[in-house]
Amino acid sequence: MIEWNEDPSIFIAAALLPAQVMAVDVREEEKFAQVVVPNDQLSLAIGKAGQNARLAAKLTNWKIDIKSETQMREILMNKMEETGDGESE
């Protein structure tokens, strides 16, 4: 059982317990949340065969994408490189 919270980022983080959540980026109009967890917490947050992630999505009625800290850094670095390449042309 999780405690309801009107703030979707807090509610989603609670739904993923006991995994530690570092950040939740929500897009309310899409009901989509990107969650960042420490590298060593990724398998706990996702769960066996994605069970924890699916349960959290059902409980919150949000689409949830879970990434490790390293994965999120790589995504951000790639976006920064793309932006830098576009400006130099």
Buried (B, 14 or more C-beta within 10 A) or exposed (E): EBEEEEEBBBBBBBBBEEBEBBEBEBEEEEBEBBBBBBEEBBEBBBBEEEEBBEBBBEBBEBEBEBBBBEBBEEEEEEEEEEEEEEEEE
